[in-house]
Amino acid sequence: MMHAFCYTLILLALAAILFEDKIHLSKAKSTLLLGTLGWIALWIFPQDFGGRDHVRLRFEEELLGISSLWLFLVATMTFVAYLNKQGFIEALIYRWLPSRMSLKKLMLFVGLFAFAFSSLADNITATLVCLSLILTLPVETAAKLRCTVLAVFAINSGGVALITGDVTTLMIFLAGKLPVADILLLGLPALGGVLVLYALLQHGMTHTVTLTPRAITLRGRDWVVAGIFLLTLTATISGSLLFSIPPLLVFLFGLSVMFMAGWWLGISDEGDWLDYVRVIEFETLFFFLGVLLLVGLALELGALDVIPALYANHPAMMANYLMGLMSALIDNVPMTAALLKSGVTMDDRGWFGLTYAIGVGGSLLVIGSAAGIVAMSKMRELTFTAYLRFCPQVLLAYSTGYGLACLLSSQWQ
């Protein structure tokens, strides 16, 4: 009975996201309401879920993961909020671009920039930076939507070839399933998928864009903050690899250094730098909270128990492809954890294909990845249905990239 009730809540949440533009109810409000209600039901009727002690343990684990993500988002978004307000990101990128270029070339630049940047930064940071660029482009909303879809796919693709770029890639590496040399090769099929999606989306975009950036003076203090941001990203990656320092801890330290730099530079004319925390769009954070609560609820309901059966009844190549499709609905981190704990055995070629599939497959739906969720929260026109219209192109790009990964791995001895 309670399982059916909780599954109904999850379906209602998906429907609320799907028809947000029809019912005019914020997805942050609906997901938070239904996600919290589901966990309250587990606390009231724990007998169907291993008892109240088990529910308490699982909820505390979920809360730890969610709070870590919240704090990480706050730290990242504060940096980006400052740099955006000063026009730093816009001015810097526009310096690289010519004053006139075709819309096709501009879209290609967005895709390649998103792919490269997400290899170095986490997906959330990469999405915030890319959306900062896209939203300032002097193009129609339809073109911005295409650029955003390409950016989301490119961000998810860019991280799979580096253990620092995607959590699932790191999990598979730490489990000893795939060496670093093989992981680096994933960049080839991942880039191939991005180029295929670009070729599909740029059709009909024949306009020439005139880029006229605002007259922005980049001050020394802005360069200092940008330098702290880049150093924080570098320290996060190196600290995680060398000393297993949690990325959240390093980013919070970098944020505190930013605040101290503001005090030392005497920036009193712009108020307390803590104000940049207050202007963060908390709707994005609440949407994340609601989605993660719903994902945790699905995990508790046993929705991921199908994974071992999937590999028992299908060849690894087909099962991996289907895992990628499933990651558009279920967060890829618990899916990867469930697979690693299930005892499923594959050779290097199987793990190679899985790493691509589960890292990129979340791009199929806008709610399937952190990049998509952030993009949907930052761009009002990017609704679930608006993104869904590009699903055939994204599916073809994903399938092409997966096919290239399988073809590449088939050449191994």
matplotlib code that plots the C-alpha trace (Angstrom):
import matplotlib.pyplot as plt

x = [0.0, 2.7, 4.8, 2.0, 1.4, 5.1, 5.3, 2.2, 4.0, 7.0, 4.7, 2.9, 6.2, 7.2, 3.8, 4.1, 7.5, 6.1, 3.1, 4.7, 4.0, 0.4, -0.5, 1.8, 3.1, 6.9, 8.7, 10.6, 7.4, 5.8, 9.0, 9.7, 6.1, 5.9, 9.5, 9.1, 5.6, 7.1, 9.7, 7.1, 5.0, 8.1, 8.5, 4.8, 4.6, 8.2, 7.1, 7.1, 10.7, 12.7, 11.6, 12.0, 15.7, 16.4, 14.3, 16.2, 19.6, 18.6, 17.2, 20.3, 22.4, 20.2, 20.3, 24.1, 24.4, 21.8, 23.3, 26.8, 25.3, 23.5, 26.6, 28.6, 26.0, 26.0, 29.8, 29.9, 26.9, 28.4, 31.5, 29.5, 27.0, 29.8, 31.6, 28.2, 27.2, 30.6, 30.2, 33.5, 32.5, 30.6, 33.5, 36.1, 34.3, 33.3, 37.0, 37.6, 34.8, 34.8, 32.4, 30.4, 30.0, 27.4, 25.0, 26.3, 29.8, 28.6, 26.7, 29.8, 31.8, 29.2, 29.3, 33.1, 33.5, 31.0, 32.7, 36.2, 35.2, 33.2, 36.3, 38.0, 35.2, 32.2, 29.0, 27.2, 29.9, 30.2, 26.4, 26.3, 29.2, 27.8, 24.3, 25.8, 27.2, 24.1, 21.6, 23.6, 23.7, 21.8, 19.7, 16.1, 14.8, 14.6, 18.4, 19.1, 17.2, 19.2, 22.4, 21.3, 20.4, 23.8, 25.5, 23.8, 24.8, 28.3, 28.7, 27.6, 29.9, 32.9, 33.2, 33.2, 36.8, 38.4, 38.0, 37.7, 34.9, 32.2, 31.4, 30.3, 33.6, 35.5, 33.4, 34.2, 37.9, 38.1, 36.4, 39.3, 37.0, 38.8, 42.3, 43.0, 44.5, 41.2, 39.1, 41.0, 40.0, 36.4, 37.0, 36.9, 33.4, 32.1, 33.3, 31.9, 28.4, 28.6, 29.5, 26.7, 24.2, 25.6, 25.1, 21.5, 20.7, 22.4, 20.1, 18.2, 20.3, 21.5, 21.6, 24.7, 25.1, 26.6, 28.2, 28.2, 29.3, 28.6, 31.4, 32.7, 35.9, 37.6, 39.0, 41.9, 39.5, 37.5, 40.7, 41.6, 38.2, 38.5, 42.0, 40.7, 37.9, 40.3, 42.7, 39.8, 38.8, 42.4, 42.8, 39.5, 40.7, 44.3, 43.1, 40.6, 43.2, 46.2, 44.7, 41.0, 39.9, 36.1, 35.5, 33.0, 35.6, 38.0, 35.3, 34.1, 37.7, 38.0, 34.7, 36.1, 39.3, 37.1, 35.4, 38.7, 40.0, 37.0, 37.8, 41.5, 40.7, 38.4, 35.4, 33.0, 31.2, 29.5, 28.4, 29.2, 30.2, 27.9, 25.2, 26.1, 25.0, 21.6, 21.0, 21.4, 18.3, 17.2, 14.5, 17.3, 18.4, 14.9, 14.3, 17.5, 16.4, 13.0, 14.5, 17.1, 14.5, 12.4, 15.4, 16.3, 12.6, 12.8, 16.0, 14.3, 11.4, 13.7, 13.4, 17.1, 16.8, 16.1, 19.8, 21.2, 18.3, 19.0, 22.6, 21.4, 19.0, 20.8, 24.3, 26.5, 26.5, 22.7, 22.4, 24.9, 22.9, 19.7, 21.4, 22.1, 18.5, 17.5, 19.8, 17.6, 15.0, 17.1, 20.2, 23.3, 25.3, 22.9, 22.6, 26.4, 26.6, 23.9, 25.6, 29.0, 27.5, 25.4, 28.4, 27.9, 31.0, 32.2, 35.5, 37.2, 35.1, 31.9, 32.9, 34.2, 30.7, 29.0, 31.1, 30.0, 26.4, 25.7, 27.6, 25.9, 22.5, 21.1, 21.1, 18.0, 15.7, 16.3, 15.7, 18.2, 21.4, 22.6, 23.4, 19.9, 18.3, 20.5, 19.8, 16.0, 16.2, 18.2, 16.3, 12.6, 11.9, 13.6, 10.7, 10.4, 8.3, 10.6, 13.6, 11.5, 11.2, 14.9, 14.8, 15.1, 18.3, 19.8, 19.0, 20.7, 23.8, 23.9, 23.5, 26.2, 28.6, 27.8, 28.3, 31.7, 32.7, 31.8, 33.6, 36.7, 36.8, 36.3, 39.8, 41.4, 43.2]
y = [0.0, 2.5, 1.5, 2.4, 5.7, 6.7, 5.7, 7.8, 10.8, 10.3, 10.1, 13.3, 15.1, 14.1, 15.3, 18.6, 19.2, 18.1, 20.4, 23.3, 25.8, 24.6, 24.6, 27.6, 26.0, 26.3, 22.9, 23.8, 24.0, 20.8, 18.6, 19.9, 19.2, 15.7, 14.7, 15.7, 14.1, 10.8, 10.7, 11.7, 8.7, 6.4, 7.7, 7.2, 3.7, 2.3, -1.3, -1.7, -0.3, -2.2, -0.3, 3.2, 2.7, 1.8, 4.7, 7.1, 5.8, 6.1, 9.6, 10.7, 9.4, 11.3, 14.4, 14.3, 14.0, 16.8, 19.2, 18.7, 19.5, 22.5, 23.9, 23.2, 25.0, 28.0, 28.3, 27.9, 30.2, 32.9, 33.1, 33.1, 35.7, 38.1, 37.6, 37.9, 41.1, 42.7, 41.4, 39.6, 36.3, 38.2, 40.6, 37.8, 35.5, 38.4, 39.3, 35.9, 36.1, 38.2, 41.1, 39.2, 35.5, 33.1, 31.6, 28.1, 29.0, 30.6, 27.4, 25.4, 27.6, 27.2, 23.4, 23.1, 25.5, 23.6, 20.3, 21.6, 23.5, 20.6, 18.4, 20.8, 22.0, 20.2, 20.1, 22.6, 25.2, 24.6, 24.9, 28.2, 29.7, 28.5, 29.8, 33.1, 33.2, 31.9, 34.3, 37.3, 36.3, 38.7, 35.9, 34.7, 32.5, 29.5, 29.8, 30.1, 26.9, 25.0, 26.4, 25.4, 21.8, 21.5, 22.9, 20.4, 17.5, 18.8, 19.3, 15.8, 14.5, 16.5, 15.0, 11.3, 11.2, 12.5, 11.1, 14.7, 15.6, 13.1, 11.4, 8.1, 8.0, 8.5, 5.7, 3.2, 4.1, 3.8, 0.4, -0.7, -1.4, 0.8, 2.2, 5.9, 5.3, 3.7, 6.4, 9.2, 7.5, 8.2, 11.7, 10.6, 9.1, 11.8, 14.6, 12.7, 12.7, 16.4, 17.1, 14.9, 16.8, 20.1, 19.0, 18.1, 21.3, 23.8, 23.0, 26.1, 28.5, 30.8, 34.1, 36.2, 37.5, 40.9, 40.7, 44.1, 43.6, 46.1, 48.5, 46.8, 47.8, 44.8, 46.0, 44.5, 43.2, 41.3, 39.6, 38.7, 37.0, 35.2, 34.0, 32.8, 30.9, 29.2, 28.4, 26.9, 24.7, 23.6, 22.9, 21.0, 18.6, 18.2, 17.9, 15.2, 13.2, 13.6, 13.6, 12.6, 16.0, 16.4, 19.0, 20.8, 21.5, 23.0, 25.1, 26.5, 27.4, 29.2, 31.0, 32.2, 33.4, 35.4, 37.0, 37.8, 39.3, 41.5, 42.8, 43.2, 45.1, 47.4, 46.9, 48.9, 50.6, 47.4, 46.3, 43.1, 40.3, 38.0, 39.9, 37.8, 34.7, 36.3, 37.1, 33.4, 32.0, 29.7, 28.3, 26.3, 25.0, 24.0, 22.3, 20.3, 19.4, 18.2, 16.1, 14.5, 13.6, 11.9, 10.1, 8.8, 7.8, 5.8, 4.1, 3.2, 1.7, -0.7, 0.9, 0.1, -3.6, -4.1, -3.5, -6.9, -8.5, -6.3, -7.7, -11.2, -11.2, -9.0, -8.8, -6.2, -3.9, -3.8, -3.5, -0.6, 1.2, 0.7, 1.9, 5.2, 5.5, 4.8, 7.5, 10.1, 9.3, 8.1, 9.8, 8.1, 8.1, 5.7, 3.7, 3.3, 2.5, -0.2, -1.7, -1.8, -3.5, -5.9, -8.1, -7.7, -8.7, -7.2, -6.9, -3.6, -3.1, -3.4, -0.9, 1.4, 1.5, 1.8, 4.8, 6.7, 5.5, 6.4, 9.7, 11.0, 9.2, 11.7, 14.3, 12.6, 14.4, 17.8, 16.4, 13.6, 15.4, 18.2, 20.3, 20.0, 20.9, 24.0, 25.0, 24.6, 26.7, 29.5, 29.7, 30.1, 29.1, 25.8, 23.8, 20.0, 20.0, 22.5, 20.2, 17.1, 18.4, 17.9, 14.4, 12.6, 14.6, 14.0, 10.3, 10.0, 11.8, 9.6, 6.5, 7.6, 8.3, 5.0, 3.2, 4.9, 3.9, 0.3, 0.4, 1.9, -0.7, -3.5, -2.8, -3.8, -7.0]
z = [0.0, 1.0, -2.0, -4.3, -2.5, -2.8, -6.4, -7.0, -5.4, -7.7, -10.8, -9.6, -9.3, -12.8, -14.1, -12.2, -13.8, -17.2, -17.1, -15.2, -18.0, -18.1, -14.4, -13.6, -10.5, -9.8, -10.1, -7.0, -4.9, -6.3, -6.0, -2.5, -1.4, -2.8, -1.9, 1.7, 1.9, 0.6, 3.4, 6.0, 4.9, 5.4, 8.9, 9.8, 8.2, 8.6, 8.8, 5.0, 4.8, 7.4, 10.5, 11.8, 12.6, 9.0, 7.7, 10.1, 8.8, 5.2, 5.7, 7.5, 4.6, 2.1, 4.2, 4.4, 0.6, 0.0, 2.5, 0.9, -2.5, -1.1, 0.4, -2.7, -4.8, -2.5, -2.7, -6.5, -7.1, -4.9, -7.0, -10.2, -8.8, -8.1, -11.5, -13.3, -11.6, -12.5, -16.1, -15.8, -17.5, -20.3, -21.0, -21.0, -23.4, -25.7, -26.0, -27.5, -30.0, -33.2, -33.5, -36.2, -36.7, -38.0, -35.6, -36.5, -35.5, -32.3, -31.4, -32.1, -29.8, -27.0, -27.4, -27.5, -24.6, -22.5, -23.3, -22.4, -19.3, -17.8, -18.0, -15.6, -13.5, -12.0, -14.0, -11.8, -12.2, -15.9, -16.4, -14.4, -16.5, -19.8, -19.0, -18.1, -21.7, -23.4, -21.7, -22.8, -26.5, -28.8, -30.4, -30.4, -27.6, -30.0, -30.7, -27.0, -26.3, -28.9, -27.5, -24.0, -25.1, -26.8, -23.7, -21.3, -23.5, -24.0, -20.2, -19.4, -22.2, -21.2, -17.7, -18.6, -19.8, -16.6, -13.1, -11.9, -14.3, -13.4, -10.1, -11.8, -13.7, -10.5, -8.8, -11.5, -11.4, -7.6, -7.8, -10.0, -13.0, -15.6, -15.7, -16.3, -19.7, -20.9, -19.3, -21.2, -24.5, -23.7, -24.8, -28.4, -28.5, -26.1, -28.4, -31.4, -29.8, -29.2, -32.8, -34.0, -31.8, -33.1, -36.6, -35.9, -34.0, -36.3, -39.2, -40.4, -38.4, -41.2, -39.4, -38.7, -35.2, -34.3, -30.9, -29.1, -25.6, -22.9, -22.1, -19.0, -17.2, -15.6, -12.3, -10.4, -7.7, -10.3, -11.6, -8.0, -7.4, -10.8, -9.8, -6.4, -8.3, -10.7, -7.8, -5.9, -8.9, -9.2, -5.5, -5.5, -8.2, -6.9, -3.3, -4.2, -6.2, -3.9, -0.4, -0.9, 0.5, 0.0, -2.8, -0.6, 2.1, -0.5, -2.1, 1.2, 2.0, -1.4, -0.6, 2.7, 0.9, -1.4, 1.5, 3.1, -0.1, -0.2, 3.3, 2.5, -0.7, 1.2, -1.1, 1.1, -1.7, -2.8, 0.7, 2.5, 0.1, 2.0, 0.1, -3.0, -1.0, -0.4, -4.1, -5.1, -6.7, -3.9, -6.2, -7.9, -4.5, -3.5, -6.8, -6.3, -2.8, -4.0, -6.8, -4.6, -2.0, -4.7, -6.1, -2.6, -2.2, -5.4, -4.2, -0.9, -2.8, -4.5, -7.9, -8.6, -7.8, -11.5, -12.4, -11.6, -13.4, -16.4, -16.7, -16.1, -19.0, -21.6, -23.1, -21.4, -24.4, -24.5, -20.7, -20.6, -23.3, -21.3, -18.1, -19.9, -20.8, -17.2, -16.0, -17.6, -14.9, -12.0, -10.7, -12.1, -8.8, -6.9, -10.1, -10.4, -6.7, -7.0, -10.0, -8.3, -5.2, -7.2, -8.2, -12.0, -13.8, -17.1, -19.0, -19.6, -22.8, -20.8, -18.2, -20.9, -22.5, -19.2, -18.2, -21.3, -21.1, -17.5, -17.7, -20.9, -20.8, -18.3, -21.0, -22.6, -20.2, -18.7, -15.2, -15.8, -14.8, -12.6, -15.7, -17.0, -13.6, -13.2, -16.8, -16.4, -13.2, -14.7, -18.0, -17.7, -21.3, -20.8, -19.5, -19.5, -22.6, -24.4, -23.8, -24.7, -28.3, -28.7, -27.3, -30.7, -31.6, -28.2, -28.3, -31.7, -30.4, -27.3, -29.4, -31.8, -29.0, -27.4, -30.7, -31.1, -27.6, -28.4, -31.7, -30.1, -27.3, -29.8, -31.2, -27.9, -27.6]

ax = plt.figure().add_subplot(projection="3d")
ax.plot(x, y, z, "-o")
ax.set_aspect("equal")
plt.show()
